[in-house]
Amino acid sequence: MSSQAFGLRVASAIFALFAVGHVVRLVKQAQVTVATHQIPMSLSVVALVIAAILSIWLMRLSSARP
């Protein structure tokens, strides 16, 4: 495995962790407050979708044969 493929897999794992974190927030209905602003759950849904797509995309790129 090349260092580029390894780097893509590490980045994929990081995005997967972010996606799992958003799933946990959505399941537990955890409220997040930044300063005086409460972050809506819909923002976690959007972030979950983006992180999951990036994770899957990077994993596929790391597995692609040139």
SULLINCOR-V22830 format. One record per helix or strand of 3 or more residues. SS is the DSSP state (A for helix, B for strand). FROM is the first residue (numbers start at 0). LEN is the number of residues. If there is no record, write none. Layout:
ss=(SS,SS)
from=(FROM,FROM)
len=(LEN,LEN)
//
This chain:
ss=(A,B,B,A)
from=(2,31,36,40)
len=(26,3,3,23)
//
